[in-house]
């Protein structure tokens, strides 16, 4: 099974859209009365929370990735007998 990154923003957005669908389904089924505008705040709040969760997750992933990249590299010294200059001898 292929693994993928966990994306909490999409999970939150999906949960709020599912909740909005349940609200409208309950209204259509006659279980309760829902005004047509009642779902708008629900969807807006869900999208805002999803955006915040996505930004936090991305910043954590970026911080974790840059923490790995800034570790001191080992074995990067030029081979013995070389000057480490670029081929062709031109300036850097």
Backbone as CSV, one residue per row, in Angstrom:
resi,resn,N_x,N_y,N_z,CA_x,CA_y,CA_z,C_x,C_y,C_z
1,UNK,0.835,-1.170,0.000,0.000,0.000,0.000,0.885,1.240,0.000
2,UNK,0.595,2.175,-0.889,1.367,3.395,-0.968,1.031,4.307,0.197
3,UNK,2.061,4.915,0.748,1.843,5.864,1.834,1.839,7.271,1.273
4,UNK,1.134,8.141,1.905,1.069,9.530,1.479,1.082,10.423,2.711
5,UNK,1.290,11.699,2.474,1.314,12.644,3.576,-0.088,12.817,4.153
6,UNK,-0.148,12.911,5.465,-1.414,13.185,6.126,-1.736,14.653,5.942
7,UNK,-2.913,14.965,5.433,-3.316,16.344,5.194,-4.551,16.657,6.037
8,UNK,-4.338,17.203,7.237,-5.455,17.434,8.151,-6.454,18.465,7.632
9,UNK,-6.023,19.408,6.816,-6.942,20.406,6.272,-8.018,19.760,5.414
10,UNK,-7.629,18.809,4.615,-8.607,18.120,3.768,-9.556,17.262,4.599
11,UNK,-9.044,16.681,5.662,-9.897,15.889,6.546,-10.950,16.772,7.214
12,UNK,-10.537,17.937,7.697,-11.473,18.856,8.352,-12.501,19.377,7.360
13,UNK,-12.045,19.782,6.165,-12.979,20.277,5.151,-13.979,19.183,4.770
14,UNK,-13.514,17.975,4.592,-14.417,16.871,4.260,-15.429,16.593,5.354
15,UNK,-14.995,16.708,6.599,-15.916,16.498,7.712,-17.008,17.558,7.761
16,UNK,-16.641,18.805,7.525,-17.643,19.871,7.548,-18.585,19.785,6.347
17,UNK,-18.062,19.415,5.186,-18.957,19.239,4.035,-19.892,18.045,4.238
18,UNK,-19.398,16.990,4.884,-20.263,15.852,5.198,-21.345,16.271,6.182
19,UNK,-20.973,17.072,7.177,-21.954,17.567,8.135,-23.010,18.431,7.447
20,UNK,-22.586,19.269,6.503,-23.546,20.085,5.756,-24.490,19.200,4.950
21,UNK,-23.976,18.138,4.376,-24.826,17.197,3.645,-25.822,16.496,4.554
22,UNK,-25.383,16.148,5.761,-26.284,15.501,6.724,-27.389,16.465,7.143
23,UNK,-27.032,17.732,7.326,-28.042,18.733,7.712,-29.107,18.843,6.623
24,UNK,-28.667,18.942,5.360,-29.642,19.038,4.270,-30.405,17.727,4.069
25,UNK,-29.751,16.596,4.284,-30.446,15.308,4.147,-31.531,15.152,5.225
26,UNK,-31.233,15.609,6.439,-32.237,15.563,7.497,-33.421,16.455,7.182
27,UNK,-33.145,17.591,6.565,-34.230,18.484,6.156,-35.044,17.844,5.038
28,UNK,-34.382,17.236,4.080,-35.093,16.607,2.963,-35.901,15.393,3.418
29,UNK,-35.394,14.701,4.437,-36.097,13.526,4.945,-37.230,13.862,5.895
30,UNK,-37.371,15.126,6.231,-38.459,15.530,7.120,-38.151,15.363,8.590
31,UNK,-36.893,15.110,8.955,-36.541,14.943,10.363,-36.511,16.283,11.098
32,UNK,-36.132,17.349,10.415,-36.115,18.687,10.988,-36.202,19.710,9.875
33,UNK,-36.425,20.944,10.257,-36.501,22.049,9.299,-35.183,22.814,9.340
34,UNK,-34.588,23.007,8.182,-33.331,23.752,8.082,-33.535,24.911,7.116
35,UNK,-33.313,26.142,7.572,-33.381,27.265,6.628,-32.280,27.124,5.576
36,UNK,-32.521,27.668,4.398,-31.572,27.481,3.299,-30.215,28.101,3.592
37,UNK,-30.161,29.133,4.426,-28.915,29.832,4.699,-28.148,29.266,5.887
38,UNK,-28.677,28.270,6.557,-28.061,27.762,7.782,-26.730,27.054,7.532
39,UNK,-26.540,26.527,6.354,-25.332,25.746,6.081,-24.162,26.657,5.701
40,UNK,-24.440,27.879,5.278,-23.364,28.783,4.846,-22.349,29.022,5.962
41,UNK,-22.757,29.382,7.186,-21.749,29.548,8.245,-21.006,28.248,8.561
42,UNK,-21.696,27.136,8.470,-21.069,25.853,8.728,-19.941,25.589,7.735
43,UNK,-20.194,25.845,6.456,-19.183,25.616,5.425,-18.045,26.628,5.550
44,UNK,-18.369,27.886,5.839,-17.331,28.917,5.962,-16.408,28.605,7.136
45,UNK,-16.972,28.241,8.275,-16.151,27.888,9.439,-15.292,26.665,9.125
46,UNK,-15.862,25.680,8.457,-15.096,24.485,8.093,-13.938,24.798,7.172
47,UNK,-14.169,25.666,6.197,-13.088,26.028,5.271,-12.007,26.845,5.975
48,UNK,-12.402,27.718,6.885,-11.403,28.498,7.636,-10.556,27.591,8.525
49,UNK,-11.201,26.677,9.236,-10.442,25.736,10.071,-9.545,24.835,9.226
50,UNK,-10.028,24.423,8.069,-9.220,23.595,7.180,-8.006,24.365,6.680
51,UNK,-8.190,25.641,6.368,-7.064,26.463,5.930,-6.013,26.627,7.012
52,UNK,-6.459,26.880,8.232,-5.520,27.030,9.345,-4.786,25.715,9.594
53,UNK,-5.508,24.611,9.596,-4.868,23.309,9.820,-3.883,22.987,8.701
54,UNK,-4.232,23.329,7.475,-3.322,23.086,6.362,-2.057,23.919,6.460
55,UNK,-2.193,25.187,6.860,-1.006,26.035,6.998,-0.105,25.556,8.141
56,UNK,-0.706,25.128,9.242,0.089,24.620,10.361,0.813,23.340,9.953
57,UNK,0.102,22.451,9.282,0.727,21.195,8.859,1.860,21.452,7.869
58,UNK,1.651,22.388,6.956,2.707,22.691,5.979,3.918,23.301,6.656
59,UNK,3.697,24.201,7.617,4.845,24.803,8.300,5.610,23.753,9.116
60,UNK,4.878,22.815,9.716,5.560,21.750,10.459,6.346,20.846,9.528
61,UNK,5.759,20.521,8.364,6.486,19.699,7.398,7.723,20.422,6.883
62,UNK,7.585,21.726,6.606,8.716,22.504,6.102,9.804,22.591,7.156
63,UNK,9.406,22.818,8.428,10.390,22.908,9.500,11.120,21.582,9.665
64,UNK,10.391,20.490,9.593,10.998,19.179,9.740,11.952,18.895,8.583
65,UNK,11.559,19.301,7.363,12.384,19.059,6.182,13.652,19.911,6.227
66,UNK,13.550,21.189,6.593,14.730,22.042,6.635,15.643,21.646,7.786
67,UNK,15.100,21.106,8.838,15.930,20.619,9.938,16.814,19.479,9.499
68,UNK,16.326,18.643,8.606,17.130,17.552,8.063,18.183,18.073,7.091
69,UNK,17.819,19.053,6.277,18.734,19.549,5.251,19.888,20.347,5.839
70,UNK,19.712,20.977,6.984,20.763,21.819,7.536,21.744,21.038,8.393
71,UNK,21.569,19.737,8.509,22.515,18.930,9.269,23.865,18.961,8.562
72,UNK,24.958,18.985,9.315,26.267,19.042,8.676,26.501,17.813,7.807
73,UNK,26.951,18.063,6.595,27.211,16.974,5.663,28.579,16.389,5.958
74,UNK,28.698,15.094,5.818,29.973,14.433,6.043,30.521,13.954,4.718
75,UNK,31.825,13.983,4.596,32.461,13.468,3.382,32.322,14.384,2.190
76,UNK,32.220,15.685,2.391,32.077,16.584,1.256,33.386,17.266,0.889
77,UNK,34.469,16.902,1.548,35.761,17.510,1.243,36.237,17.016,-0.125
78,UNK,37.010,17.856,-0.857,37.525,17.425,-2.152,38.476,16.243,-1.992
79,UNK,38.562,15.471,-3.028,39.442,14.305,-3.001,40.891,14.750,-2.875
80,UNK,41.750,13.908,-2.268,43.160,14.279,-2.134,43.790,14.514,-3.509
81,UNK,44.597,15.531,-3.600,45.288,15.839,-4.844,44.506,16.767,-5.750
82,UNK,43.314,17.160,-5.372,42.535,18.109,-6.172,42.440,19.422,-5.421
83,UNK,42.211,20.470,-6.163,42.120,21.788,-5.533,40.690,22.153,-5.178
84,UNK,39.749,21.435,-5.717,38.364,21.745,-5.457,37.848,22.828,-6.380
85,UNK,38.669,23.263,-7.349,38.254,24.306,-8.282,37.313,23.717,-9.316
86,UNK,36.543,24.594,-9.937,35.601,24.150,-10.974,36.367,23.737,-12.219
87,UNK,35.827,22.818,-13.000,36.477,22.437,-14.261,36.562,23.643,-15.184
88,UNK,37.663,23.794,-15.839,37.863,24.912,-16.744,38.621,26.049,-16.098
89,UNK,38.742,26.048,-14.788,39.539,27.036,-14.085,38.955,28.420,-14.031
90,UNK,37.725,28.610,-14.468,37.111,29.939,-14.460,36.670,30.342,-13.077
91,UNK,36.310,31.611,-12.911,35.838,32.055,-11.600,34.482,31.445,-11.282
92,UNK,34.149,31.320,-10.000,32.955,30.694,-9.478,31.720,31.265,-10.013
